[in-house]
Amino acid sequence: MSKFDYNKWIKDFKSGNVLNEAPQSEFGIEDAPDLQTELQTYIDEVERVAEEVRDLEQMVAGGIDRYEDETGDLRISQLRNQASRYIQSSEKNLDGLYKALQRAQKGNA
């Protein structure tokens, strides 16, 4: 870091080269994204991810059940139970996020 040059700063200040304004965002006020649109986009994405999680649950459970039926190995059922708990936990979290986004959307209508 360079040393502060008081004389240069005064010169710049007097010439108007020093601005203490906040930097402008890439969006002006008139073309800023609408909050309702953003929230709806997030809600739609949470719904899509929740559907993917349900599909994943079916795939994992089906694969484990198939393996158990083909091999007769009953130890794998513990893995199925663990997978179910993890997936149910993620579904709860997604549901909570979905509800929070809906509340935010209703609160900012």
C-alpha positions in Angstrom: 0.0 0.0 0.0 1.4 3.4 -1.0 1.8 6.3 1.4 -1.0 8.9 1.5 0.0 12.0 -0.5 -1.8 14.9 1.1 -0.7 17.4 -1.6 -1.9 15.2 -4.4 -5.2 14.7 -2.6 -5.7 18.4 -2.2 -4.9 19.0 -5.8 -7.4 16.3 -6.9 -10.0 17.6 -4.5 -9.7 21.2 -5.8 -9.9 20.0 -9.4 -13.0 17.9 -8.7 -11.4 14.5 -9.3 -12.3 13.2 -5.8 -15.9 11.8 -5.6 -17.3 10.5 -2.4 -20.4 9.1 -4.1 -21.4 5.5 -3.8 -20.7 3.6 -7.0 -23.6 3.2 -9.3 -25.0 -0.3 -9.8 -25.3 -1.7 -13.3 -29.1 -1.2 -13.1 -30.6 2.2 -12.9 -33.7 2.6 -10.7 -36.0 2.3 -13.7 -34.5 -1.0 -15.0 -33.8 -2.7 -11.6 -35.3 -6.2 -11.4 -38.7 -6.3 -9.8 -38.6 -8.0 -6.4 -41.9 -9.9 -7.1 -40.4 -11.3 -10.2 -37.2 -12.3 -8.4 -39.1 -14.0 -5.6 -41.3 -15.9 -8.1 -38.2 -17.1 -9.9 -36.8 -18.4 -6.6 -40.1 -20.1 -5.7 -40.2 -21.8 -9.1 -36.6 -23.0 -8.7 -37.3 -24.4 -5.2 -40.3 -26.3 -6.7 -38.0 -27.7 -9.4 -35.3 -28.7 -6.9 -38.0 -30.4 -4.7 -39.2 -32.4 -7.6 -35.6 -33.4 -8.4 -35.2 -34.5 -4.8 -38.3 -36.6 -5.0 -37.0 -38.3 -8.2 -33.7 -38.9 -6.5 -35.4 -40.5 -3.5 -37.2 -42.9 -5.9 -34.1 -43.7 -7.8 -32.0 -44.4 -4.6 -34.7 -46.4 -2.9 -35.5 -48.4 -6.0 -31.8 -49.1 -6.6 -31.3 -50.3 -3.0 -34.4 -52.4 -3.0 -33.4 -54.0 -6.3 -29.9 -54.8 -5.0 -31.4 -56.3 -1.8 -33.9 -58.4 -3.9 -31.1 -59.6 -6.3 -28.5 -60.4 -3.6 -30.5 -61.2 -0.6 -28.2 -58.9 1.4 -30.4 -57.5 4.2 -27.6 -55.2 5.6 -28.3 -52.8 2.8 -31.7 -51.9 4.3 -29.9 -49.7 6.9 -28.5 -47.7 4.0 -32.0 -47.3 2.6 -33.2 -46.0 5.9 -30.3 -43.5 6.2 -30.9 -42.3 2.6 -34.6 -41.8 3.4 -33.8 -39.7 6.5 -31.4 -37.5 4.7 -33.7 -36.9 1.8 -36.7 -36.2 4.1 -34.5 -33.7 5.9 -33.7 -32.0 2.6 -37.4 -32.0 1.7 -38.2 -30.3 5.0 -35.5 -27.6 4.4 -36.8 -27.0 0.9 -40.4 -26.7 2.2 -39.2 -24.2 4.8 -37.4 -22.1 2.1 -40.5 -22.3 -0.1 -42.7 -21.0 2.7 -40.3 -18.2 3.6 -40.1 -17.1 -0.1 -43.9 -17.1 -0.3 -44.2 -15.0 2.9 -41.7 -12.5 1.5 -43.6 -12.3 -1.7 -46.9 -11.7 0.1 -45.3 -9.1 2.4 -43.9 -7.1 -0.5 -46.9 -7.3 -2.8 
